[in-house]
Amino acid sequence: MQLSRFPRVSLAHLPTPLEHMPRLSEHLGGPDIFVKRDDCTGLATGGNKTRKLEFSMGEAVQKGADTIITVGAIQSNHVRQTAAAACKLGMKCEVLLEHRVGEPSETYTTSGNVFLDRVFGANLREYPGGTDFETEMQAVTREIADGGGMPYVVPGGASNPVGALGYVGCGIELLEQFGEQDLQVDHIVSATGSAGTHAGLVVGLRGSGSDLPILGFGVNAPQDVQEERVYKLALATAELVGAPDCVSRDDIIADCNYIGPGYGQTTESMNEAILMLARLEGLLFDPVYSGKALAGMIDYIRKGHFTAGQKIVFLHTGGSAGLFAYADALTL
Ligand SMILES: Cc1ncc(COP(=O)(O)O)c(C=O)c1O
């Protein structure tokens, strides 16, 4: 698994820290909990997309692109990081934004990530929920090319095999840190959405000979759909890195019971989790992804699925910019 043979640009502060959370661990009275700080990747308030974009934007530069086209929800963390990466590389950024959350507040539609997209000067086009984005992306790509530009499409969440290489790298980085810190880890836990993070991580670990379990907490789809999405992408990513047989279907485990009413909708357990981590560890998580995954991990500890004596690593995928969009929706 030689990542050095793929085109790449430097965008992230790597390696991100791996830190113990002593006060959270003591509060929950279960396993020792660690946090992998991918909220500290360094670009435009950080997050998981920055690792992926090192490879997606690397390919864009190699292909001579001058305009990046991407897609996401109004409060997409992916779009914010892509808009910033385009600025850093001197490219334009065309964004297709989906109104995925029904009846959003004005704060949701104007602050947080979408505000930062505007700060980065991205050209924002808004669409109703359920739009056929494959068709719309093709139309925007044609429009840019017809105008003499060189478009490059980064898919939603940068979740294709090229983007997932970022999390293959994270898997390798984690194994190195476990060795350096002499840590025997029992489980890695993360949010899983468009699947590139989860898929890349599985390939990074399995391709390096580690059988450490990874649990993804889903944020929008039912379990069978989410697991299939991750599995398909993991197979394609494994193929790309030259380790085609390293992943099996059993390696992919998602729990989608902490979504609540839907994508981007608040839940009490997410609200509790965000305040718990802020007030015990001084850390910020987001309501859509990392907050719901945290809620899942806390519930697993309370129910005894993760127990004292174990070591759990929570992959913090970032998203704190999105918190501001939920200023009216969270109960403090
Ligand atoms: C903060 C945060 N965490 C987790 C995820 C999920 O990662 P992925 O889309 O790679 O599954 C996202 C995706 O947008 C995100 O913004």
The ligand as a Gaussian input file, in Angstrom:
#p B3LYP/6-31G(d) Opt

LIG

0 1
 C      -17.881000      16.199000      10.628000
 C      -18.097000      15.021000       9.761000
 N      -17.947000      13.801000      10.301000
 C      -18.131000      12.681000       9.570000
 C      -18.505000      12.737000       8.252000
 C      -18.727000      11.465000       7.515000
 O      -17.635000      11.146000       6.723000
 P      -17.878000      10.382000       5.361000
 O      -18.761000      11.251000       4.534000
 O      -16.533000      10.170000       4.805000
 O      -18.557000       9.098000       5.698000
 C      -18.678000      13.988000       7.639000
 C      -19.101000      14.074000       6.227000
 O      -19.513000      15.044000       5.720000
 C      -18.456000      15.158000       8.406000
 O      -18.605000      16.372000       7.886000

